[in-house]
Amino acid sequence: MILRNISEGDYDALKKIYQDSGLPPACSPDPANPLCFIKQAAIIDGEIAVAAMARLTAEASILVNPRVANSTARMIALRALCSTVCQAGRNAGLEDATCWVPPELADGNFGQRLAQLGFVRSPWPTFSIDLTKEDL
């Protein structure tokens, strides 16, 4: 097995692997996208056996103080702040941001407020890995 960076010459093979996988379009990263900054492959018998890509994105953290003002005023503030932060992300070249929310908040008013701001609840489970651990 050989581990190496993915090159432009691999793009057709990656497209074929994706097509054969039956995965939905959201699972097909564009390796030519400059935000796709990690692109590696495991080569077995001269062919890509496994490919991994990482695209730069943002993790949004939203803190709302329930002791300040009323819910209407906080929503106005949240909408204004979201607009400003989203513009800053666009200016930095980002394409998306994700906000992880505990289920009890996602199913309540906070989830509804995020939807009003344009956040879409992902139907996909999320898996994370702690990159600070060196024993991976």
N, C-alpha and C positions, 0 to 999 in steps of 0.2 A: 504494500500500500504506500502511496505517495501523497503527502499533503502539500498543496500548492495554492497560490492565488488564482482566482478565476480571471481569465483574459477575455477580450472581445471575441476571440475565436471560439470561446465556449458557449456563447449566447444561444446559438441554434440548438446545441445539445441540451442546454438548460430548458429552453422552450419545449423541446420534445419530452423531457422528463416531466415537466409540469403538465403537459397535455395528457401524458400517459397516467398521471397520478389521479386524475379525476377531481382534483381540488378546485374549490371555487376561485374566481378571479382575485379576490382579496389575498389569496395565498401566493400570488405570483409577483414577487418583487421585481422591479426593473433594475437589473445590475448596471445599466448605463446611467441611472439617476445619481447625481453627485452626492445625494444624501445617503446612498447605499455605500457606506465607507468601509465595510468589511465584507470581503467576497472570497471565500475559500472553498476548495473542493478536495475530496478524498478520491484518489484515482486508484482503481483496481483493474488489472488486466488492460491498461491503456484507456479506460473509459471512466467518466465521472460516475462514481457509485453513490456519493452523498455530496450535496452542496449546502453551504450555510452562508447566509448573507445577513448583515445587520444594517438597518436604516436608521438614521438619526431622527429622533422624535422627541417630544417633550412630555414630561410627567407634570400635570397640573395639580397643584395643592391649593385647596380653597378653605380658608378659615373664616367662619362667620361667628361673630360675638353676639349671642342671643340676648345679652344684657344691654345692648346699645340700640336705641331707637325702636321702631316697630318693624314688623315684617315687610311692610310696603317700602319703607325707607331703606331697609337693608337690601331688598331686591333691586331698587333703583341703583344703589351703590354697587351691587354685584354686577349688574348689567354694564355699568360704566367701566368698572374695573376689568371685566371680561373683554370688553371691546378694546381697551388699551393694551392689555396683555396679549390678546390675539394678534393685534397689529404689530406688537414688538416681536412676536414669534415669526410672523410673515416677513418682517424686515430682516430677521436673522436668517431667512431662507427655509424655515421649517414649513412642513406641509400639514402637520396635525399635532394634536396634543391629546393625551389620555388622562382621565381623572378616575382613579380607583376609589370607589365608595363602598363602605360596609353595606351589606344587603339591607339591614334595617333602615338605613338612610336612603338607599337607592329606591326602595319600594314606597317611600313616603314623600312628604312635601319637597325635600331637598332634591330628590330625583326628578320631580316635576319641574322644579326651578331650573335644574341643569338642562332639561329638555327645552324649556322656554328660551334658554340661552343658545341653543343650537347643538348641544351635546347629544349624541346618539348612544343609546345603551347597546353595547356589543352583545350579540348572542353567544359569543365564544368564551369559553373558560380561559382564564389567563394563568400562565405558568411563568414564574420568575426564577432567576438564579442569582445568587449572591456572588458577584465577581470579585469580592475581596477575599474569598477563600481560595487559597492557592492549591488545594489538594483536589481539584476537580479532574 
